[in-house]
Amino acid sequence: MREDLLSLRACVGLVRRFHQRIKAPIAATPQTLKCDPASALMFSERLMQLSKEMARAANGTEDVLLSRAAMAVEELGEWLAANAEADLPGAADALGDRLYVLCGDAVASGIPLAEVFEAVHESNWSKLPHVTTGVGKAFKGPDYLAPNLETLLAHYAALRAEGLDANEHDHFIEN
């Protein structure tokens, strides 16, 4: 693995710096998130039902997108429920599962997640500091630069077309 490839720890550090920049929550110690438990549980139940519907529509793994979406929605529902119930180990487990599903989405689609993360982080950094929308999302100001994902993805498609193993070329770990 190349030293310049972002580690998960480095990614979390970049997001922490961004949270500082936009004044988003940063916890000093592991904790569940502040919420209205009744609302969180109600939405958790709705997500779990939606996940089941998506899984049925996916017909096993015939529809890969719906199959993967069903997993992602189920894990999000579990995360909401764990936070609502102040179940810190459950929230941590659901958070880890959400990350695992997300990484699986990248593997299943061939999208170079580390490079996409870097491009999105650079784009987010161009958003206004200390200004957020009503739900705490950073605000795009006049200097906002969208990530150039089209060029990035075309680069990886070209590598594959040339017969190069883009995963090895770009230093993904494969066991």
Secondary structure in CASP SS format (residue, H / E / C, confidence):
PFRMAT SS
TARGET T0000
AUTHOR 0000-0000-0000
METHOD secondary structure of the structure
MODEL  1
M C 1.00
R C 1.00
E C 1.00
D C 1.00
L C 1.00
L C 1.00
S C 1.00
L H 1.00
R H 1.00
A H 1.00
C H 1.00
V H 1.00
G H 1.00
L H 1.00
V H 1.00
R H 1.00
R H 1.00
F H 1.00
H H 1.00
Q H 1.00
R H 1.00
I H 1.00
K C 1.00
A C 1.00
P C 1.00
I C 1.00
A C 1.00
A C 1.00
T C 1.00
P C 1.00
Q C 1.00
T C 1.00
L C 1.00
K C 1.00
C C 1.00
D C 1.00
P H 1.00
A H 1.00
S H 1.00
A H 1.00
L H 1.00
M H 1.00
F H 1.00
S H 1.00
E H 1.00
R H 1.00
L H 1.00
M H 1.00
Q H 1.00
L H 1.00
S H 1.00
K H 1.00
E H 1.00
M H 1.00
A H 1.00
R H 1.00
A H 1.00
A H 1.00
N C 1.00
G C 1.00
T C 1.00
E C 1.00
D C 1.00
V H 1.00
L H 1.00
L H 1.00
S H 1.00
R H 1.00
A H 1.00
A H 1.00
M H 1.00
A H 1.00
V H 1.00
E H 1.00
E H 1.00
L H 1.00
G H 1.00
E H 1.00
W H 1.00
L H 1.00
A H 1.00
A H 1.00
N H 1.00
A H 1.00
E C 1.00
A C 1.00
D C 1.00
L H 1.00
P H 1.00
G H 1.00
A H 1.00
A H 1.00
D H 1.00
A H 1.00
L H 1.00
G H 1.00
D H 1.00
R H 1.00
L H 1.00
Y H 1.00
V H 1.00
L H 1.00
C H 1.00
G H 1.00
D H 1.00
A H 1.00
V H 1.00
A H 1.00
S H 1.00
G C 1.00
I C 1.00
P C 1.00
L H 1.00
A H 1.00
E H 1.00
V H 1.00
F H 1.00
E H 1.00
A H 1.00
V H 1.00
H H 1.00
E H 1.00
S H 1.00
N H 1.00
W H 1.00
S C 1.00
K C 1.00
L C 1.00
P C 1.00
H C 1.00
V C 1.00
T E 1.00
T C 1.00
G C 1.00
V C 1.00
G C 1.00
K C 1.00
A E 1.00
F C 1.00
K C 1.00
G C 1.00
P C 1.00
D C 1.00
Y C 1.00
L C 1.00
A C 1.00
P C 1.00
N C 1.00
L H 1.00
E H 1.00
T H 1.00
L H 1.00
L H 1.00
A H 1.00
H H 1.00
Y H 1.00
A H 1.00
A H 1.00
L H 1.00
R H 1.00
A H 1.00
E C 1.00
G C 1.00
L C 1.00
D C 1.00
A H 1.00
N H 1.00
E H 1.00
H H 1.00
D C 1.00
H C 1.00
F C 1.00
I C 1.00
E C 1.00
N C 1.00
END
